[in-house]
Every structure is written in structure tokens, then in C-alpha cells.
Amino acid sequence: MIRSSRSVSLFACMLFVFLTVSISAPAAADGARMLRYPTIHNDFVVFSYAGDLWRAPSKGGHAWRLTSHQGVELTPKISPDGQWVAYSAQYTGTRQVYVIPAAGGQPKQLTFYNDVGVMPPRGGFDYWIQGWSPDGKIMVRMNRTPWGRRPGRYFMVDPAGGLEEPLPIPVGGSASLSPSGTQLAYTYFDREFRTWKRHMGGRNQDIWTFDLEAMESKRLTDWQGSDNFPMWHGDTIYFTSDRDHTLNLFAYDTTTGDARKVTDFNEYDVLWPSLGPDAIVFMNGGWLYRLDLATEETTQLSITVGDELPATLSRWIDASENIADADLSPDGKRAVFEARGDLYSVPAKNGATRNLTNTQGVRESSPAWSPDGAWIAYYSDASGEMELLVRSHDGQGEPRQLTQGNTVWLYPARWSPDSKKLAFANSSNGLDILDVASGSVTSVDEGRRGHLDTYR
């Protein structure tokens, strides 16, 4: 949204400026990052990267692409015999289930359900592939319930053809069939496509089992936070839990009912784990890791992606469609806009549009023009955290960072009438005043309700 006490709507049309963009390829030292939704089978892994599916050795190495369609491919799962990969894709305008040979080849569409109008809100992820049954069918969570678009239920899809068959469970999230295929480990709720963290509210997740023959369910965990992604291996159900604040892998013994911690990450969550015959692969910090089931030792996979990376080519972009915030100069002759992570000074009538920041991989946000017209205050995450900076209104010279070591979300800053101080609030309900010349910060007030410490 555009933030200003004065109208800046007329300036928006002035930002029909085209930008050259150049993004560096991932560093090769630790391999590529943002490798998502991995799945593993003995000596190879398949994952999603830049909207396509890729295959790489399970101990790391060079990856090659399995799919190249403009549609997005998601949640792949390798068949028990290692010959096929089931996945969901948007090839025809709706998301459907497909299979492709694990070595690459022609995809085959397996579902033809017209899901327009029943997709989850904000483009959620219908047709979430959960895995394969021992007899070679694909278990898929589909958003088809009579009471809403958000919940989903499980269906079995036969690669040989025919209509998908629902399982006798009304709703569910992440799930895994037992080795015999007669039981299911699952969660009632799913939040994996949302950005919620440390949730302890009504959609907290627990691990349950359901006996498909006896038609009985059993609750295995009761942690008030998140227990999700169950993976059934022998007498053990591996799952992720944030009971130690960060999502890590745990192991539940189905014979004794005991649970133990398996991994010990403390910076990034264990995300999207997937079970293979002898290992679990998962995402952590954008990298892939392999957990050997025999030793439970974890190894980071260094995977290189050889691609032309078309999105990183220099190109012209109309930034006027991506305006997020704005402010007017005191004389009303220019406006400063936040768009595509950079800040731009735009003239009301004649003059040049200036990119004031021109950074790649850094987001600048919430610009505020000082009353004397000399400075623009804004936030930048160049340091890895959200910090307050100030720079010359014409973009000349280097910016000056005013805050250090911030750990909370900061709300848009406001200048004092004399352009000497900045006031800003934060997500801990605090209100601070900063002296621009010295950089000293004074805490003026703090709300007593809804403080973050309440939820820690």
C-alpha cells in the first residue's frame, strides 16, 4: 500500500520506468540453494528448483533437469522401484497429477479434475503428492471437501488410469503409509505452505495413525506446537517437531510409544522431509541434507545446478506495477517510491527518474522524506536484519546506517518537524525515537498487550 499523508497517486503513473536487472547465480562453494520438496531413492534425489524438477546423485553432485515447462512443478515423490516420479504441475491452467520416468521423458497426466473455484485461497497447493503405496498407487492430498477450500483429503491415484479413489479420512495434511499399506500416519491440519512459525493455536499439528482395515484412529503426539511430516519406516515413525523451538527430526517408536530427537539444527527449520528406502532427505536453510536411516548421521548435499537461468539475464522491467510504499518531497515536486526492493525518486512533471539504491539481493522499504528535503530515511536488510538507514535525497554518496543489531520487525519511521529525529514502532509494541546525528535510540513507550514475550 502507498503510505503518505498527502496524495501521491498522480506520481504513480510517472514510474513507468524500465529497469535493468542482473542477479548473480548461486555460489558454488556449498552448492545451489532453494532446492525444494526433495524426494530420495537409494542413489538419487529429485527436487524442485526454479519451478522445474531436477535429479541429482543422493550424495551430491551435478543435477540435470527432468522438466522444462513454463508451468510450475511441485512435491515430487519417487516410486518404490525408483522408476517413476509422481508430481503436481500446472500445464493446462489447473494443477493436476502427473508421472514422468525417473530418468526423464514424456510426462503422463493422471487426473483431470476441474479445480477452478475450489483451489485453496491465495493460490494454495492442491494435488500435494504424499507418496506411493506398496502396490504402486500414488497418495495425493486434494482440496476437495464440502465444507471449504482450505482443508484437503487423501485420494489414491492409479498410474495405470481410472478415477482417483478417496480414503476414509475426512481431512488431513502431511501423511505417510505404513510399510504394509494398511495404516496411515498423518496430521489432521496442514500449515506447510504458510509462513506461520511456532504456532500454538487452533491449527497446531499432532501425529495420528489410522488403521484402514479396522477403521480406527490413534493419537501419537500431543505437543502444543507443530508435529508434522510423519514418515513410517519399519516400527519407527520419523516426524518433524518444533518442541525445541526449531523444527527438527524426531523418531517415534510404535512399539514403546517413546519419542527421541534425531537432528539438532538450531538456526533453520527442517523442512519438507521425504522418506526413501534407506535415507530421509530434507531441506534446511535452502540446502538439502541426507539422513542415513541405519546410522542416523546427517550429511549436507552439495548439488550444482547447470541451467541458463533465464530469470537472471539483464532485462527491462516496468516497476510501476510493483509499488509498495511512497512519500512526497516537502515541495511536492518529486516523490520517492519503493518498488521491487529499490527506492526511486520520481519527478512530478519534468526530470529524470532516479534509482536511489540500485541493489541486488537487498530489500529497501518504507521511504520517508525529511521535512527539510535533504534526506530520505528507509529500511534495508543488507546486514541480514531490518535496519534503519538515511541517505541523500538525490542518491549521491553512501547511506548511513542508524540502527544496529535489530531483531524485530520495524514499522515505517516518521520524521520530527526539524528533521533531526525519527520515531518508529516495532513488533514488540515498542515506540522509539532516534537522534539522526548521534544515532542514539531512546525508548519512549511500550505496549502492555500482545507483546512478543507473551508467546515465547
Secondary structure, 3 states (H helix, E strand, C coil): CCCCCCCCHHHHHHHCCEEECCCCCCCCCCCCCCCEEEEEECCEEEEEECCEEEEEECCCEEEEECCCCCCCEEEEEECCCCCEEEEEECCCCCCEEEEEECCCCCCEECCCCCCCCCCCCCCCCCCEEEEECCCCCEEEEECCECCECCCCEEEEECCCCCCCEECCCCCCCCEEECCCCCEEEECCCCCCCCCCCCCCCCCCECCEEEECCCCEEEECCCCCCEEEEEEEECCEEEEEECCCCCCEEEEEECCCCCEEECCCCCCCCCEEEEECCCEEEEEECCEEEEEECCCCCEEEECEEECCCCHHHCCCEEEHHHHEEEEEECCCCCEEEEEECCEEEEEECCCCCCEECCCCCCCCEEEEEECCCCCEEEEEECCCCCCEEEEEECCCCCCCEECCCCCCCCECCCEECCCCCEEEEEECCCEEEEEECCCCCEEEEEECCCCCHHHHC
